[in-house]
Structures are given as structure tokens and as C-alpha cells.
Amino acid sequence: MATKQLYSANLFHRMSFGDFGFRYLATGETSLSGERFCLIQALDNTNVDFTNNTPGGDTTITGLAMKDFHEVLGDITDLTVNQGHVIAYLRN
């Protein structure tokens, strides 16, 4: 997990262990407006759309196919599950 924008080891460790909570989303569900996630974990064969707010790389991801237990890390918003189930871990 990139630590460039984290201001303390405490924040990094709390986020890594899910201390800020998570959302369980299933087919057809969308994250709440304004929610930010640090990690998406697929629970089965999953297809998702989301926005990645990091300064480098791709920002809008559409139709990403994920196999069970694959993970994506970033500063993620606007998560939509097109197929399958995910656990999305909240950022502070």
C-alpha cells in the first residue's frame, strides 16, 4: 500500500487492519457518495467500476474483472459492483 499521503504510521496501520470499517457490496450496488476506500477485495468472480484518485496512473476504471480474493489498492471512490461481491475497506 502506498504510504506517500499518509501522515503517520498509526494511520497506515489502522487503515491496513480495517479499523475505519468496510462496506460489503453485491451485484448492482454502489458505494455512498463521498466514501473513500483504500482496498477492494473480490469475494468471488467480480466485475467493478470505480474512480482511482491517485495522482499517477489510470483514474477511471470500467468493467474490471477480478477473480475471487484478488485485491485492488488505491484512493478509490464511486465504486459500483456490476457482478459478484466485494468488501471495500474505508479510508479515514
C-alpha positions as a Markdown table, in Angstrom:
| # | Residue | x | y | z |
|---|---|---|---|---|
| 1 | Met | 0.0 | 0.0 | 0.0 |
| 2 | Ala | 1.4 | 3.4 | -1.0 |
| 3 | Thr | 2.2 | 5.5 | 2.1 |
| 4 | Lys | 3.1 | 8.8 | 0.3 |
| 5 | Gln | -0.1 | 10.6 | 1.5 |
| 6 | Leu | -0.3 | 9.1 | 5.0 |
| 7 | Tyr | 0.9 | 11.3 | 7.8 |
| 8 | Ser | 1.7 | 8.7 | 10.5 |
| 9 | Ala | 2.5 | 5.1 | 10.9 |
| 10 | Asn | -0.5 | 4.8 | 13.2 |
| 11 | Leu | -2.9 | 5.9 | 10.4 |
| 12 | Phe | -1.3 | 3.4 | 8.0 |
| 13 | His | -1.6 | 0.5 | 10.5 |
| 14 | Arg | -5.2 | 1.4 | 11.4 |
| 15 | Met | -6.2 | 1.5 | 7.7 |
| 16 | Ser | -4.3 | -1.7 | 7.0 |
| 17 | Phe | -6.2 | -3.6 | 9.7 |
| 18 | Gly | -9.7 | -2.2 | 8.7 |
| 19 | Asp | -10.1 | 0.0 | 11.8 |
| 20 | Phe | -12.1 | 2.5 | 9.7 |
| 21 | Gly | -14.6 | -0.1 | 8.7 |
| 22 | Phe | -15.7 | -1.6 | 5.4 |
| 23 | Arg | -18.6 | -1.9 | 3.0 |
| 24 | Tyr | -20.0 | -5.2 | 1.7 |
| 25 | Leu | -21.4 | -4.6 | -1.8 |
| 26 | Ala | -23.1 | -7.1 | -4.1 |
| 27 | Thr | -24.3 | -7.0 | -7.7 |
| 28 | Gly | -26.0 | -3.8 | -8.7 |
| 29 | Glu | -24.9 | -1.9 | -5.5 |
| 30 | Thr | -22.9 | 1.4 | -5.5 |
| 31 | Ser | -20.9 | 3.0 | -2.7 |
| 32 | Leu | -22.3 | 6.0 | -0.9 |
| 33 | Ser | -21.4 | 9.5 | -2.2 |
| 34 | Gly | -18.2 | 10.8 | -0.7 |
| 35 | Glu | -16.9 | 7.4 | 0.6 |
| 36 | Arg | -13.2 | 6.7 | 0.0 |
| 37 | Phe | -11.7 | 3.2 | 0.1 |
| 38 | Cys | -8.1 | 2.0 | 0.3 |
| 39 | Leu | -8.7 | -1.6 | -0.8 |
| 40 | Ile | -11.3 | -3.6 | -2.7 |
| 41 | Gln | -11.3 | -7.4 | -2.2 |
| 42 | Ala | -13.3 | -9.6 | -4.6 |
| 43 | Leu | -15.1 | -12.4 | -2.8 |
| 44 | Asp | -15.9 | -14.3 | -6.0 |
| 45 | Asn | -15.7 | -13.7 | -9.7 |
| 46 | Thr | -16.5 | -10.0 | -9.7 |
| 47 | Asn | -16.8 | -7.1 | -12.2 |
| 48 | Val | -16.4 | -3.5 | -10.9 |
| 49 | Asp | -16.3 | 0.2 | -11.9 |
| 50 | Phe | -14.5 | 2.8 | -9.8 |
| 51 | Thr | -12.5 | 6.0 | -9.8 |
| 52 | Asn | -8.9 | 6.0 | -8.5 |
| 53 | Asn | -7.9 | 9.4 | -7.1 |
| 54 | Thr | -4.2 | 8.9 | -7.0 |
| 55 | Pro | -2.0 | 11.4 | -8.9 |
| 56 | Gly | -0.5 | 8.9 | -11.2 |
| 57 | Gly | -1.8 | 6.1 | -13.4 |
| 58 | Asp | -5.3 | 5.4 | -14.5 |
| 59 | Thr | -8.2 | 7.2 | -12.9 |
| 60 | Thr | -11.4 | 5.8 | -14.3 |
| 61 | Ile | -11.7 | 2.0 | -14.2 |
| 62 | Thr | -14.7 | 0.5 | -16.1 |
| 63 | Gly | -15.5 | -3.2 | -16.2 |
| 64 | Leu | -12.5 | -4.5 | -14.2 |
| 65 | Ala | -12.8 | -8.3 | -13.9 |
| 66 | Met | -11.5 | -9.7 | -10.6 |
| 67 | Lys | -11.2 | -13.3 | -9.6 |
| 68 | Asp | -12.0 | -14.4 | -6.1 |
| 69 | Phe | -9.8 | -12.9 | -3.4 |
| 70 | His | -8.0 | -10.6 | -5.8 |
| 71 | Glu | -7.4 | -7.1 | -4.4 |
| 72 | Val | -7.0 | -3.5 | -5.8 |
| 73 | Leu | -5.4 | -0.8 | -3.7 |
| 74 | Gly | -5.6 | 3.0 | -4.1 |
| 75 | Asp | -7.7 | 6.1 | -3.2 |
| 76 | Ile | -10.9 | 4.6 | -4.5 |
| 77 | Thr | -14.3 | 6.3 | -4.9 |
| 78 | Asp | -17.5 | 5.8 | -6.8 |
| 79 | Leu | -17.4 | 2.0 | -6.6 |
| 80 | Thr | -20.1 | 0.1 | -8.5 |
| 81 | Val | -20.3 | -3.7 | -8.4 |
| 82 | Asn | -21.6 | -4.9 | -11.8 |
| 83 | Gln | -21.3 | -8.6 | -10.9 |
| 84 | Gly | -20.2 | -10.5 | -7.8 |
| 85 | His | -19.5 | -9.4 | -4.2 |
| 86 | Val | -16.7 | -7.2 | -2.7 |
| 87 | Ile | -15.5 | -6.0 | 0.6 |
| 88 | Ala | -14.3 | -2.4 | 0.3 |
| 89 | Tyr | -12.2 | -1.1 | 3.2 |
| 90 | Leu | -12.8 | 2.5 | 4.1 |
| 91 | Arg | -10.1 | 5.2 | 4.3 |
| 92 | Asn | -10.1 | 7.7 | 7.1 |
